[in-house]
Amino acid sequence: MNENTTHTSVDSRRRGFIGTAAGVSAAALVAPGVFLHSLAAGPRTEPVTDDVRWGLLIDTAKCADGCSACVEACERENGLDLQEPRHPESKWEHQKAVWIRKVKLQDNQTGRITQLPLMCQHCEHPPCVDVCPTGASFKRADGIVMVDRHLCIGCRYCMMACPYKARSFIHQNTTGQLTAVPRGKGCVEGCNLCVHRRDQGEESTACVDACAAEGHGAILFGDLKDPDSTINQRLREIPSRQIREDLMLNTGVRYAGV
């Protein structure tokens, strides 16, 4: 065996060893992050398209008085239950982040009171997107309205523009965050229809699951563009409306019994 052949063989073995070692090292670094996510449904491999438009139908006749299951489920799903009060209770109630809240509406003519969960309405023409100076507020092709926390400068113009008061500002440092739902001080946030579930191929939201578990079934989630979807079938069966229809925002959240 000549000298050149010997060097070639040694270099080949050296490259093979380094490649194997790098692979093991990379696996060791990546592995902890991998187990932080549930990949049973499989992550999205195709880009988001406008072939679908995700939305909700909320039947207020089934919304139980005193029930907060949807609110609590949203908080657990997105790590909002990990917030720690750092102010007197009265002040904290106005500063803690809330993505969904129960409200009561009263008909001024009949006096009838209706209660319903209110969250981001995922408008087709979202005012929050129109006023955002950095593009942090945006609407995905599938209709989900979101905030890019890396672009958000905390100006809160979107909060002022939203007619539903559906966004919150993070006033304090965040701890114990969920990897699927990163949050950060100085950013605005709100309901994103459990977008991390959408991107893992799951078919529901935390609020829908919680409401069903309580036996109410007041909230339906689905594709508003699919005529055969459960949500569209139900929309054809019962009258529904948008909150603040006069604004012509074409919301992705519809209410029955209002």
N, C-alpha and C positions, 0 to 999 in steps of 0.2 A: 504493500500500500504506500503510495507516495505521499509527500508532505501536504499537497493541496487537498487530496482526498481525505486525509486525517482531519485537517482544519474544517472541511465542509461537514464532516460527520459530527464533530464536536459542536460546531455552530448550530447545526440542526437540532441536536439534543438540547443545547442551551436554550434555543428559542422555544422548543417544546416545553421545557421545564418552566420557563418564565410565563408562557401562555397559560399553562395549567395553574401555576401559582396565582396569576392575576385573576383567573376565573374563580378560584376558590375564595380569594380576597373579595372580589366583587360580590360573590354570593353572600359572604359574611356581612358585607355592608348593606346589601339590599334586603336580605331576609327579614330583619326586624320590621322594616316598613311594609313588607308584603303581608305579614300576618295582622297588620292593623286594619286591613280592609277585607270585607267579605266579597269574594269573587265568584260566588256560586252561579250568578246569572251571567257572568262574563262582562267585561268592560266594553264600552262602545268602540267599534272598529270603523264605523262609517261616519262621515260628517253629519251634523244636524241639518235637516232639510225642512222646507215648508210643506212637505207632504202631509204633515200632521199639525194640529194646533191643540195643545193640551189645555184643559180647562176643568172647572168644577161646576156642579149643580148642587145647590143647597136647598133642601126642602125645610122651610122654617116650621112647618106644621109638625115635623118630627124632632125638632130641636128642643130638648128637654130643659125646663127651667132649673137653674142651679147646677147643671152639668157643665163641667169644664174639661172633659176628657180630651177634646181636640186641642185645647190650649196646652194642657200638660204634656200631651204626646209630642206636640211641635217643639216644646222647650227641651224635652229629652232628646229628640231626634237631632236637634241642631246645637245642643250644648248650652242653651240659654239657661237651663236649670243650674249650671255651674257658676252663674254670676253670684258675686258676693256683695251684699249691701255694704256701702262705705259712707253712707249718709244717714241722717235721721229717717225713719220709715216714711214720713210724709213726703220728704224730698225724693227718696229712692223710688217711690211709686211713679214719679214723673221722669225718672232718668234711666230706669232699667230697660233693656231692649225687649220689645214685644213684637212678635211677628204675626200673631193672630189674637184677637180679643173678642169677647162676647159683648154685644151692644143691644140696646133695646130701642125700637122705633115706635113712635106713637102716631097714629092717624089723627090729625087735628079735627077732622070732621066726625069721625065715629068714636074716637077715643080708644080704638083697638090697639093693643100693644103687641108688637112682634119682636122676638129676640132672635138673634142670628150671629154667627161668627163672621168677623170682618177681617180681611187680610188684603194683601196686594191683589188688585183685580186683574192684573195681567192684560192691560188694555192693548188693543191693536194699535192705537195711536196714543202712547203713554206720554203725558205731560212731563214726567220726571226725566225722560230721555231728551225731550226738546230743550229743557233748561240746563242740562248738565254741561259745564264748560270744558270738561276733559274727556267726555265719552265714557266715563265710568259707568253711568247708567245706560243700559243697552237692552235691546230685545233680541232674543235668539230667533232663528228662523222658525222654530217650532212654537213660537208665541210666548215663551217664558221671559219675563222681565227680570233683570238681574242687576247687580252692582259688582263691578270689578274692583276689588279692594286695593289692587295695586295702582289703580288710576285715580281712586277717590281721594280728594283733597279735603274732604270734610266741610265743604262750603254750605251744605244743607239746602241748597236751592231746590233740590228734588223733593225734600220734605215739605217745603212751602208750596210747591206746585201740585203735590198729590192731593186730590179732593177727598181721599179716603183716610188720610192721616195714617198710612199703612207702613211707614218706614220709621226706623229708630236710629239714633246716633249713639255710638259706643263712647261713653264718657270716661271709661277707666281702662286700665291695663287688663288684658284677658289672661286667664290662667286655666289650665286643664282643658284646653280646646280639643275638639274632635278632629281627627285628621281629615275626615270627609267634608267638614264644614269649618274652614279656617276663618277666624274673626280677628279684628285688630282695632285698637284704640284709635279714635279720630276718623273712623269710617262710618258710612251709612249702610244699613242692611234692611232686609225685609224678606217676606215669603218668596221662595223661588220654586214652589211646587215640588220640594224635595228633589232638586235637580240631580243630586248625587245618585238618587235611585234611578232617575231616568237614564243616566249615563252608564248604569250597570244593568240596564235592561229590565228593571223591576216595573211592575204595573200599577202601583198604588202610591199613596202618600201616607204620612204618619197620622194626619188628622182623620183621613178616611178609615184607616184601620182601627183607630181608637173608637170612633163613633160606631162602627160596626160591632166592635167587641162589647160595647155597652148595650147593644141591642136596638139602637135607634135607627141606624142606616140613613141618617139625614144628609150625608155628603157623598156625592158620586164624583169620581175622577175619570177622565177619558179623553178621547180624541174628538174634538168638535167638528173635524172635517170628515170623519168617517160616518156615513149615514147609518151604518149598521152597528155602531158602537152602543154600548149600554146607555151612556149619557145622552146620546142623540135620540135613542128610542124613548127615553124618559121625557126628554124635552118636547117630543111630539105628543106625549100623553097628557101633560099638565101645563097650565099657563105658567110662564116665568117672565122675569124682567131683570133689567140691570139696575144697579144702584146709580143714581144720577144719570138716567138715560138722556137727559137734556144736554149733557156735555158731548154726546155722540162719540164716545171713546171706544165703543164696541168691545166691552170687557170680556175677558175669558172666564169670569165667574158670574154665574147666573143664580137667581133666587126665585124659588116658588113660594107662594103663600104670602107675599109681601104686598 
